[in-house]
């Protein structure tokens, strides 16, 4: 008996389709491998080229320093050009100020173009070219107090028993009282303040005063205004300056002094020349007999 081999058509067809799919898959794998290889090669080339570019260094093109001969040549050219420009400029003598010394003939020495001094008559002018001479005056506080006392004695000639020591004692007693009572931390009696007191007394004290009490009241009124204007404290009490019997006279005298001497009080502090003038005037009040004894 023979054997019969039977093959199903569906099975054969399926095996053929499987074979075709396997062949397509193999082709796709080969193409993918080829593309991936190309991509990897191109990426390696890109990385290598960028690395070479970054590895390159820019070397600055430094100029070689000039040699010594070139420097000397440039210096000589600059000097030559400077001399040429100076030769082209017109030569004019530079004016030099020369101090002039006035003479009795109203002549002054000036310098001409040849460098010689010649006498030229000075033209009258209202403005002086010479600065005013500085005057230096020195005096101690005690000397100025004696000058102030001598002035008061000379002005109040009717008071025969008055001496300069009495005026100085009135001044020192008030200053000591204010120190002891704590109204001031340091003494008021200084050369500048004595000059200020003299300015007030010279205008206020009259030669018609015939009693020591009236003179003391007027003098202490001047002291009160001087302390109020020149003192270091904001305010001062009235008791050491005011006499109880002359309250009305005290305020009337104070207002009269303020009305007449406010401008001079401000000028004494603002104008050094005016202060020097008053200072010299006070120093000249010294009694000639006492000044001879001091010598």
Residue pairs with C-beta under 8 A, 6 or more apart in sequence:
66 74
93 113
96 111
98 109
98 110
98 111
98 117
100 108
100 109
100 110
100 122
100 129
101 108
101 109
102 108
102 122
102 130
103 119
105 121
106 121
106 122
106 124
107 119
107 120
107 121
107 122
108 119
108 120
108 121
108 122
109 117
109 118
109 119
109 120
110 117
110 118
110 120
111 117
111 118
112 118
135 276
135 280
137 276
137 279
137 280
137 283
139 147
139 191
139 279
139 283
140 191
141 189
141 190
141 191
141 194
143 283
143 286
144 191
144 194
144 195
144 198
144 282
144 283
145 168
145 171
145 189
145 194
146 164
146 168
146 286
146 290
147 198
147 282
147 283
147 284
147 285
147 286
148 164
148 167
148 168
148 171
148 194
148 197
148 198
148 201
148 282
148 285
149 163
149 164
149 165
149 166
149 167
149 168
150 164
150 285
150 286
150 287
150 290
151 198
151 201
151 202
151 282
151 285
152 162
152 164
152 167
152 201
152 205
152 215
152 219
153 159
153 162
153 163
153 164
153 167
154 285
154 287
155 205
155 206
155 207
156 162
156 205
156 207
156 209
156 215
157 207
158 207
158 208
158 209
158 210
159 209
159 210
159 211
159 212
159 215
161 212
162 212
162 215
164 287
166 212
167 219
170 216
170 219
170 220
170 223
171 189
171 197
171 223
172 189
173 240
174 220
174 223
174 240
174 241
175 187
175 188
175 189
177 240
178 184
178 188
178 227
178 236
178 237
178 240
179 186
179 187
181 237
183 233
183 236
183 237
184 231
184 232
184 233
184 236
185 232
186 232
188 226
188 227
188 230
188 231
188 232
191 279
192 230
192 275
193 226
193 230
194 282
195 268
195 275
195 278
195 279
195 282
196 226
196 229
196 230
196 265
196 268
197 222
197 223
197 226
198 278
198 281
198 282
198 285
199 261
199 264
199 265
199 268
199 278
200 222
200 225
200 226
200 257
200 261
200 265
201 219
201 222
202 281
203 257
203 260
203 261
203 264
204 218
204 221
204 222
204 253
204 256
204 257
205 215
205 218
205 219
205 222
209 215
209 218
213 243
216 243
217 243
217 246
217 249
217 250
217 253
218 253
220 240
220 241
220 242
220 243
221 241
221 250
221 253
221 254
221 257
222 257
223 241
224 236
224 238
224 241
224 242
224 250
224 254
225 254
225 257
225 258
227 236
227 241
228 235
228 236
229 265
241 250
242 250
243 250
264 274
267 274
268 274
268 275
268 278
269 275
